[in-house]
Amino acid sequence: MDWQKNLLLAAMAAVVIMLIMRWDDYQQSLVPTEPVAATSANADSSIPTGVSDNTGDVPSLTPPKGDAVSEQPVASQQAISVVTDSLEVSIDTRGGDITRVALPRHYAHIDTPNQPFVLIHSTAGHTYTVQSGLVGKNGTDSAKGRPTFTTAATQYELQEGQDSLEVDLTLTQNDVTITKRFTFHRGEYRVDVDYLIDNNSAAPWQASLYGQIKRDSHEPNSDTGIGMKPFVGAALTTNDERYKKFDFDDLQDKTFTTKIQGGWVSMVQHYFISAWIPNAESQNNFFLRQQGNNDLYLMGFTSEAVTVAAQSQGEIHSEFYAGPKNTTKLEEISSYLDLTVDYGWLWWLAKPLFAVLDYIHGIIGNWGLAIIAVTIIIKAFFFKLSATSYRSMARMRKLAPKMKELKERYGDDRQKMSQETMKLYKTEKVNPLGGCLPMLVQMPVFLSLYWVLMESVELRHTPFLWIPDLSVKDPIFVLPLLMGFTMWLTMRLSPTPPDPMQAKIMQFMPVVFTAMFLWFPAGLVLYWVTNNTLSFLQQMYITKQIEKEDTVKS
């Protein structure tokens, strides 16, 4: 049974590697982020029309001759504060960019409920901002400058009884009045971003809308445990792939462009995203790229050119989302945007599992109890399959004395040992793989639930019994110790490997896994504790049944 020994040794090596990775990630998180370098001024003409050039912020659309965009004067910028029940937003009057987004319903830390989680902001060492504007023939934005809007007030707040709040920024361009309108909605993380064009001139007005997220490669600190590193980077949907993601290293190699009707582009991190969702009826050019040679990346879109006839009005619509990765809400906003809740290649199993978990939570009202309930349901679903596995393991355990005798007799003759072992299995009607194969069939389901609990923002800052937050480690390590204890109990009912080295490895495994699970999110450890407990009870019940059957036979 050398393959079992090798498999266990490989598992032990993997655990050690993950411990080293965890320590390395922790050390890196202690290093302060370096300030972002200044942007280069050199342009790269290889970027296609409709996509940002290689260094500037503003996408490049080549206007027809004689219609060059006039340079906008740089005026003093001013911050506009917007407060709703779901969002706290700062908007810069220069360009109308969103420079800060805080989420009052999701506080920064469990012990500071008065401090909202800040998703979007820029500091001396970190850049994360959201830009939008008009480019093209009569665009307001160009490589030469950004417009400065005027506004009726600098502070806006959604009042009681209000379902929505409009914030208008206005700009006069010759005889054209342009209003950049942000519409906030009660209970929503989605913001409508519209350009209202009032063309009082004698000529048609034409421009394209662009929206983009500008960010450096800084990765937020994560308490997700050993070897578990959530994805941080850009993602979008294409005609070929519903969900296509790029980490920052990918964008250092090349620029990615695609054209699709509707679509979306997002900046993804653990539990939260920001995303631009342009008009679903428009053919939109999407781009992802590094800005020059700096640690800055742009992910955005440009829409089709919109023409507003002389002496008429027009509108260009888009949406922006900044908030938690809530599957239901993201499904409503745009097709496949919910896939940013990244369950990996097992998403087709994970999504139904989350639906069940969410449904049970709606009934019970407690996420910890919902995790226990879902684990029980899964174990019940696989009860017969697990029973087959445990029955085989129980019979293998009974053969342990005979296997030890064979080891003593033929230990030096591998071929003879193998022959006599197979003969013993045949005589006792035991399948050595009977305990492994049923468990392998169940693994995809349990791995799916594992990733569901890993990705569910609903667990963030959710208490359960003595645990203040199911998304981070148990503060007093009770669950990891229980996990190790239940694992040890289960292994006591398993057959003892004939090889001494293999047996020692098996005895040491609960200790290793307990140490590893000390840093795992409590919700995940709760799942493993429940699963181990149910496995032990089922295995003990089956073992007693077999012993009873053997007593009756004798």
N, C-alpha and C positions, 0 to 999 in steps of 0.2 A: 504493500500500500504506500509506496514511495510518493505517489502523486499527492496523497493527503498531507504527507509531511512537507513536501515542497510548497503546497498551497498555503499551509499555515505559516511557513517561514516567509513566504511572499507577503502574506497579510501583516505579519509583524514588521517587516521592512517598510511596508507602506505606512503603517502607523508612525514609525520613527521619522520617516520623511515628512509626514504631515505635522508632527510636533516641531520639527526644525522650521518648516514653512511658517507655522504659527508664530514662533519666536521671531523669525526674520520680519514678518509683517508687523509685529508689535514694535520692534526696534525702529522700523521705517516710519511708523506712525508718530514716533517721538521726535523725528527730524523736522524742524520748521520749514515751511514752504518758502522757496526763494521768490523774490519779486519777479513779476513778469517783465520781460525785456520789451523795449520799445519796438513799434512796428516799422518794418522796412518800408522805404518809399519806392522801391523798384517794382515795376509792374511786370506781369508775366502774360505775354500775348497768346500763350498756348491754351488758355482757358476758353472754352466755347462761349459763344454769345448766349446771354441769358444766365450765365453762371458767374459768381464772384470772381474777380481777378485774384491773383495769387497772394496779394499783400493787403489790399484795401478792404474796408468794411462793406462798401456799397457794391452790389452786383453790377456788372457792366452790360448795358444794352447799347449797342451802337446806334445813335440817332441818325436820321437822314441828314444830308448836307444842308446847311442853312438853318437848321433847327437845333443848334447846340444848346444844351442846358446852361442856363446862366448860373454863375457862381452865387451861392447864398452867403450873405454876410454872417460871420460868427458873432452872435450876440451873447450876452450873459445868460447862462442857463439857470433854470429854476426848478426845484423839485415840487411835484404835486403829490400830495398824500391822499390815498384812497383807502377807506376802512369799511369792510363789510363783515358779516358774521363768519365768513369763511376765509377771507383774504385781507392782508394788509400790504398795499402796493405803493411803490414810489415810481413816478413817471417823470422823466426829464423833459422839459419843454423843448430842449434842443434835440430834434429828431423825433420826439415823442416816444423815446425808448423806455422800456420797463427796466429799471435798474435794481429793484429789490422786490421780492415777494416773500412774505412770512405767512405761516399757516397757524392761526390762533387755536384751531381745533386739534393741532398736533404740536404739543410743546416740545421744546428743545431737549429737555432731560426730564426724567421721571420725578426728580426732586425739585424742579423749577417750573411748576405749572403756569406761572405768570409770564414765562418767557416763551413766545411762540417759536416753532421750528422755522428757521430761515432757509428757504430752498434756493433762492436767487439773490445774489449780492456780489459786490466787488470790493476788495480790500487791497492793501499794498501788495499782498502776496497771493491773491486769488482773484480771478476774473470769471464772472458768470453774469451775463446781461442778455437782454432780449431786444432785438432791433427790428424795425419795420419802416417802410417808406415807399416812395413812388420813383420809378426809374423809367427812362425811355425818352420819347420825343418831348413831352412837356413835364417830365418828372421833376420832383422837388429835391431829389437826392442824387448826388454824383460824387465822383472822386474828388471834386473841387470843394465840396462842402455839404453840410446838412442844414435843413431849414430850422428856424426857431419859431415855435408856435406861441400864440397868446392864449390865455385862458381866463375865464371869469373869476375863478377862485383857485386857491392853492391847497385847500383842504376840502375833501368830500367824504361824507359818511352816509351809509345806508341806514335810514331811520326806521323805527318801528312802524310796521304797516306797509312799508315799501317792499315791493317784490323785485325791483330793479333800480339801478343807479346809472345815469349817463354822465360821462365826463367828456366834454368837448374841448379839443384843441383846434384853433383856427389859424389859417394862413391865407394871405391874399397874394396871388400870383398874377400880375397884370390885371386883367378883368375877370379872373377866375378865383372864386372863394373856395378854399379846400378846408373841410372840417374832418379832423381825425377823431373819431368817436369811439371811446371805450365804454362798453355796456356790461356792467356787473350784475349778477343775479343772486338772489338770496339762496343760501344753501349750496351754491355751485362754486367749483374751482375753474369753471370755463368762463372766458371773457370774450365777448364779441369785439372785434377790431374792424371798424368800417371806415372807409374814406367816402365822404359825401362831396360830390363835385357840383358846384353851381357855376356853370360856364356862361358868363354874361358877355363874352367876347364875340367877335364876328367870325371866328375860325373854330374848327373842331379842336377839341382837346384830347390828347391821347397819352397814356402812360400804363405801366405795368406795376402791380403790387409785388413787393418782396417782403419776406419775413424770415428772420434767422435768429439762431441762438449762438452766442459767442461765449466760448468757455475754454479754460485751460484744462490740463489733464489731471488736476488735483483730485484724489480719491478720498471721499469722506471716511472717517474712522468707522469701523464696523465691529460689532460684538457678535458676529455670527459663528464664531467657533473655529476650531482647527481645520485647516484645509478647505474651508468654505469661503470663497471669495466672490461675492455677488458681482455681476457684470456692471461696469460703469463705462458708458460710451454712447455713441449715436445709434439710432435705429430708425428705420423707415419701411414703408411697404412699396413693393414694385410690382410690375406686371408678371414677373416670374416667381417672386417669392413674397408670401404674405407678410413675413417678418424677417427683415434682413438687418443684422447688426454689425457694427464696426467699433472695435476699441481704438484708442488713440494711436496705438502703434500702427494699425492698419492705415490710418489717415496720413501717417508720415510717409508712407510709401507712394500713395497716389491719390488723386482726386476721383471721387465717385459722382457720376451724374446719371439721372434717369428722368424720363418724362412719363407722366401718368395722369389720367383724369382723376380729379379729386386728390386722394392720398393724404399723407401726413409725414412729418419728420419730427423726431424727438431726441431729447437728451435723457438717458435712462440712468438711474442709480437705484440702490436698494430702497424699496418701499415707495419711492417718489419719481415722478417724471415731469418734464416740461415739454410741450409739444405745440407745433404750429399745424393747424388744420385749414388749408385754403378752401376756396369755394369748390364744392363737390362737382359742379357742372363745368369747371374750367380745366383745360389742359395745362398742367403745371410742371415746370422744370425744377427738379430737386437736385441739390448739390451737398456734398460733404467734402471738406478739405481742410488742410492746415493753412494757417495764415502766415505766409513767408516762411522763415526758418525759426519762428518763435514758438513757444509753448502755448499757442492759441489756435482754436479750431472753430470753424464755422459750419453750421448745419442748418440749411434753410431751403427756400423755394422762391421762384419768380413765377407769377401768373401770366396768363395771356394778356396782351395789350387790350385795354378797354378804351373805346372812343366815345366821347360825349359831344354831341352835336352843338353847334353854336346856339346860344340862347336857350339852353336846356340843362337838365340836371341828370346826374348819374350816380351810381354807387358801386363800390368795390368791397366785397365782403370776405372776411376770414375770421378764424377763431384761434384763440390761444388757451392752452390748458396748463396749469401749474398746480400740482397737488398730488395726493396719494394715488397709488396704482390700485384703484378700485375697479374690479373686473366689470361689474354691472354698468357703472357710469361710463367707462371707456368704450364698452360695446355700443352704447347709445350715441356717443359722439362721432365715431367714425369706424368703418369696417376694419377689423384686424388690429385696431389700436389696443385692444385688450390683451394682445399677445405680448405686449411689453411686460406683462406679468409673466415672467419667463420661467416656465416649468421644464425647460429643456426638451429633449426628444420624446419624453413621456407625457407631453402636454395633453395628448388624446385620452390619457387615463387621469391625469391630474385635474383637468377641468371638471369632469363629473364628480370627482372626489371632493373638490372645493364646493361644488353646488350642494352636495349632501351635507358637508360640514356647516355651510352657511345656513342651510334649511334647519338643521338641528339647533344651531345657535339661536335662530329665530324663535324656536319653541322653548328652549331651556333658558336662554338669556345669559349664558356663561360660556366663554370660549374654552376654558379648561375642561369643563364637563363635556362640552361638545367634542373635544379631542378624544376624551375617554370613550364617549359613545360611538364615535366613528371607528375607533380601533376595535371595539367590541363587535360592531357590525361586520367589519372586514374579517375578523377572526371567526365569526359565526358562518360567514359565507364560505370560508375555506376550511371549515371544521372537518369535513370528511377527508379532504386532501391532507390536512395536517395529521389527522388520525392515522392515515396510512404511513406517513413518515415516522410518527412517534412509535407506532406498533413495530415497525422495522427496527428502529433504534433500540427499543426495549428488548427485542429478541437478540439483537447484536450484543447488548449488554449481558444477557444471560450466557452468551457464548464466550465471554471474556476468560473464564477459567480454562476452557478447552483451547482457546487461542494462545493463552500463555503456555500451556503444555506443549502445543505445536512449536512455539517459539523456542522453548528449551530443547526440544528434540531435534528440530531441523533448522535452527537459527543460522547455522553456517552454510547451509545449502539452500540458496535462494530459489532455485528451480523446484526442488522438492517441497520447500515451504509453500510456494505458490500452489503447487498441485494439491497438496494436502488441505490447504485453506479452502480452495474451490470445492474440494470433495466434501469438506465439512459443511460449507454453505448449502450444497446440494442435498446432503443428508438431512440437515435441519430445516430445509426449505426456507432459507433466508437469502434475501437479495441485498447485497452490500450497498447497492445504489438506491435502495428503497427509501432510505432516510434522507437522501440528498435531492433527488429529482423533484418530489412534491414541493420541497422548500424553494427550489429554483423557479418553479412555476409561479410561486407567490411573490417572488422578489420584485418584479416590476410594479406591482400594486403598492407594496410597502415603500419602495423608492419614490413612487409618485406622491404618496401622502407625505413623505419626508420633504419633498420639494414644495408641496402645497404649504406646509407649515413654515418653511423657510421663506417663502415669498409673500405670505399673507400680511399685509400692513395692518389688518384687523387685530393682530396679536401685539402690535407695538403699544407699549405702555398699558397693557391689559393685565390686571391683577388676578391672582388665583391663590386662595388660601394664604400662606405666608409669603408668596412670591409677588412682588410689586409689579413685575413686568415679564410677561411670557416670552418676549422677543430677545431677552438677554439672559445671561447665566443666572442660575439659582444663587442668590447672595450668600446662603449658608450651606450650599452644596448637599442638601438633603436628597434631592432627586438623583444626582449622579451616583451617590452612595447606594441609594435604593436600586438604581439600575445595575450597578455592579453586583449587589447582593442577589438580585433576581436572576442575573446571568449565571452566577455561581451555582444557585439552586438548580437551574435548568441543566447545567453541564454535569451536575452530580447524577442526573438521571440518564445521561448519555453514556454510550459504551466507552470504556477506557481504551485508548489506542494501545496496541501491543508494543509499539516502539517506545522505549523510555524517554527519548528526547521529545518525541511527539506528545507524550503524556505530560511532560513538564511544561511544554508550550501551552497546551490546553489549560493547565492549572493556572498559568500566568495571564491568560487572556482577559479574565474579568478585571484584573488589576490594571492592565494596560488600557482597556476600554473605559474604566472608571476615571482614570487620569485624563483621558482624551475628552470625555464628556463633561468634565468640570467647566469647560469654557463654552459648551454648546448652549444655544437658546433653551430656556426652560420648557417652552412648548414642545420642542423636539424631544427633549429628555423625558417629558411626561408621556409622550407617545411610546417611547421605547420601554419605559417602566411598565406601562399598561400592557404592552404587547408581550414583554417577558413574563409578567405575572400570569397572564392568560395562557401562555405557552407552557409554563411550569405546571399550572393546575391541570391543563388538558393532558400533558405528558404523564403526570403522576396518576391521574385517573385511568389512563390506558394501561400503564404499568401494573397497577393493582388489578385491573381486569384480566390481564394476561396471567398474572400470578394466581388469580382465582381459578382461571380456566385450567392451568397446569395442575393445581391442587385437586380439582374435580377429576381430571384424567388419571391422576395417580391413585 
